[in-house]
Amino acid sequence: MQRIGIVTGAGGSMIPQAAAAGLDTYVTGEGQHWTFFDAEELGLNVFYAGHYATETVGVTALAEHLYKKFDLPWVFLDHPTGL
């Protein structure tokens, strides 16, 4: 793995764009079944890491950043969906 791209949530439909950008590995939350075959044909490694799991990292990082910059208190209500 040399060039890795990450799109949170449901980024499976962006596999052609990931390959066109020169990525060899692509991490996203979820994709439709056929997106696996797109990735295979394009020679792209793809990891479907879970929709919820990939989105919560960014949301909590943004909340922490806003807290540090503007002293905004925040609470993250974790409600895993299993997706």
Backbone bond lengths (Angstrom), bond angles and torsions (degrees), N, CA, C in turn:
res aa  C-N    CA-C-N  psi(-1)  N-CA   C-N-CA  omega(-1)  CA-C   N-CA-C  phi
1 M - - - 1.442 - - 1.527 108.78 -
2 Q 1.310 115.09 124.55 1.461 121.22 -178.77 1.526 112.12 -118.28
3 R 1.324 116.12 -45.54 1.476 121.02 -179.53 1.515 108.63 -122.33
4 I 1.322 115.70 116.22 1.463 121.95 -175.00 1.519 109.21 -116.50
5 G 1.329 116.49 134.01 1.459 122.33 175.66 1.513 110.06 -118.40
6 I 1.323 115.93 149.05 1.464 121.32 -179.20 1.525 108.96 -131.50
7 V 1.319 116.58 129.69 1.462 123.06 171.52 1.520 106.37 -131.19
8 T 1.318 116.54 122.93 1.460 120.03 -178.20 1.527 110.97 -76.22
9 G 1.332 114.87 162.03 1.464 120.17 176.50 1.515 112.26 73.10
10 A 1.319 115.43 -137.91 1.465 121.89 -175.06 1.520 110.28 -96.11
11 G 1.318 116.97 77.44 1.461 121.20 -177.51 1.507 114.59 -102.34
12 G 1.313 117.67 12.33 1.459 120.49 -177.83 1.514 114.07 -58.94
13 S 1.326 117.15 -32.28 1.464 120.20 -178.54 1.526 112.38 -71.63
14 M 1.329 117.57 -8.30 1.462 120.95 -179.19 1.530 113.00 -95.33
15 I 1.318 117.26 12.54 1.461 121.22 -179.99 1.533 112.25 -58.40
16 P 1.336 120.36 -44.15 1.473 118.49 177.61 1.534 112.74 -59.50
17 Q 1.328 117.33 -39.35 1.465 120.54 178.33 1.525 111.05 -66.88
18 A 1.325 116.71 -37.72 1.468 120.74 178.79 1.526 110.26 -62.60
19 A 1.321 116.42 -44.47 1.468 120.32 178.83 1.528 110.58 -66.16
20 A 1.334 117.02 -41.41 1.468 120.82 179.74 1.526 111.80 -64.06
21 A 1.335 116.73 -27.08 1.467 121.09 178.53 1.527 112.14 -79.79
22 G 1.336 116.38 -1.55 1.459 119.88 177.72 1.515 114.83 87.89
23 L 1.336 116.85 14.32 1.464 119.38 177.68 1.519 109.73 -74.28
24 D 1.324 116.24 149.94 1.460 119.18 170.88 1.524 110.92 -110.13
25 T 1.326 116.57 -11.97 1.461 121.98 179.50 1.521 108.75 -141.02
26 Y 1.319 116.01 137.85 1.460 121.95 -175.20 1.527 108.21 -135.42
27 V 1.328 116.26 127.45 1.464 122.40 179.36 1.521 108.03 -114.81
28 T 1.315 116.35 128.36 1.459 121.15 177.25 1.521 108.97 -148.35
29 G 1.302 115.46 173.47 1.455 120.14 -176.97 1.514 113.44 -74.89
30 E 1.321 116.02 -50.27 1.457 119.70 -176.89 1.518 109.96 -157.95
31 G 1.316 114.63 162.62 1.458 121.13 176.22 1.511 109.31 -156.63
32 Q 1.316 115.48 158.07 1.453 119.39 177.28 1.527 109.48 -69.56
33 H 1.308 115.87 159.28 1.462 121.84 -175.47 1.530 111.95 -52.25
34 W 1.313 117.43 -44.08 1.467 121.06 -176.06 1.520 112.75 -65.58
35 T 1.336 118.67 -20.49 1.466 119.82 -179.18 1.529 111.57 -66.86
36 F 1.323 116.92 -25.47 1.469 120.43 174.54 1.525 110.03 -59.42
37 F 1.328 116.41 -43.56 1.462 120.65 -178.15 1.529 111.41 -69.70
38 D 1.337 116.63 -35.24 1.471 119.28 173.54 1.524 109.94 -58.67
39 A 1.322 116.01 -48.07 1.470 120.85 -178.82 1.525 110.58 -61.63
40 E 1.314 116.33 -43.71 1.463 120.41 -179.71 1.531 110.97 -61.39
41 E 1.325 117.18 -45.89 1.464 121.23 -179.76 1.528 111.96 -64.45
42 L 1.334 116.64 -31.69 1.462 121.39 -178.48 1.527 112.87 -88.92
43 G 1.343 117.13 -1.64 1.461 120.90 -179.73 1.514 113.33 70.35
44 L 1.323 116.38 31.22 1.460 122.45 -175.81 1.528 109.98 -107.38
45 N 1.337 116.75 125.38 1.462 120.26 171.39 1.521 107.41 -71.79
46 V 1.325 117.63 135.13 1.464 119.92 179.65 1.526 109.52 -132.77
47 F 1.324 115.25 136.26 1.460 122.42 176.92 1.516 108.13 -120.04
48 Y 1.327 117.31 120.12 1.463 121.97 173.96 1.527 106.38 -96.44
49 A 1.320 116.07 100.97 1.464 121.97 -170.05 1.526 114.08 -94.14
50 G 1.309 117.92 1.22 1.462 121.40 179.65 1.521 111.89 104.91
51 H 1.317 115.88 127.19 1.466 121.71 -176.94 1.525 111.50 -57.53
52 Y 1.307 116.14 -55.44 1.471 120.72 -177.47 1.524 111.44 -63.57
53 A 1.314 116.39 -45.07 1.474 120.89 -176.73 1.522 112.01 -61.32
54 T 1.328 117.72 -36.84 1.462 119.15 -178.11 1.521 112.61 -79.21
55 E 1.323 117.78 -24.76 1.466 119.50 -179.40 1.524 113.24 -83.95
56 T 1.314 118.55 -31.69 1.468 120.05 -175.26 1.522 112.64 -68.83
57 V 1.303 118.15 -29.86 1.469 121.27 179.96 1.527 110.43 -60.25
58 G 1.320 117.00 -47.94 1.457 121.04 -179.15 1.514 113.31 -67.31
59 V 1.317 116.79 -40.23 1.468 120.83 -179.35 1.521 110.70 -63.91
60 T 1.312 117.32 -45.00 1.470 119.41 -179.84 1.524 111.49 -70.00
61 A 1.325 118.03 -34.59 1.468 120.41 176.83 1.527 110.67 -65.38
62 L 1.328 117.02 -41.36 1.463 120.54 177.55 1.523 110.72 -64.37
63 A 1.314 117.61 -43.55 1.465 121.00 179.14 1.526 110.95 -60.51
64 E 1.309 117.06 -42.71 1.467 120.98 179.20 1.533 110.82 -65.33
65 H 1.307 116.70 -40.16 1.470 121.22 177.76 1.536 110.67 -62.10
66 L 1.326 116.84 -46.16 1.469 120.59 179.43 1.521 111.52 -64.85
67 Y 1.321 116.50 -34.96 1.462 120.15 176.74 1.532 110.49 -63.10
68 K 1.326 115.59 -47.09 1.467 119.53 -178.64 1.531 112.05 -66.87
69 K 1.311 116.93 -37.41 1.462 120.73 -175.88 1.531 112.69 -80.43
70 F 1.330 117.27 -39.51 1.463 121.06 -173.29 1.528 113.93 -121.16
71 D 1.324 116.71 5.49 1.465 121.74 -178.71 1.534 111.88 57.02
72 L 1.337 115.20 41.04 1.462 121.10 178.98 1.523 109.52 -92.60
73 P 1.313 117.66 115.79 1.465 118.54 177.22 1.537 109.90 -68.39
74 W 1.323 115.55 151.14 1.455 119.36 -179.69 1.521 110.64 -148.99
75 V 1.308 115.00 158.39 1.463 122.98 176.11 1.525 106.94 -136.68
76 F 1.303 116.56 131.49 1.457 120.87 176.00 1.521 108.24 -101.12
77 L 1.314 116.74 121.05 1.459 121.91 178.94 1.522 108.14 -95.12
78 D 1.305 115.24 98.75 1.458 121.82 -176.62 1.526 110.05 -75.70
79 H 1.316 116.18 123.06 1.466 121.29 178.98 1.533 108.23 -139.88
80 P 1.332 116.89 74.52 1.464 120.30 -176.97 1.525 112.18 -58.05
81 T 1.307 115.29 138.15 1.460 120.52 -179.66 1.526 112.69 -102.86
82 G 1.323 116.29 -14.01 1.458 119.08 -176.56 1.522 113.04 84.30
83 L 1.316 117.08 -0.92 1.471 120.31 179.58 1.503 110.48 -92.92
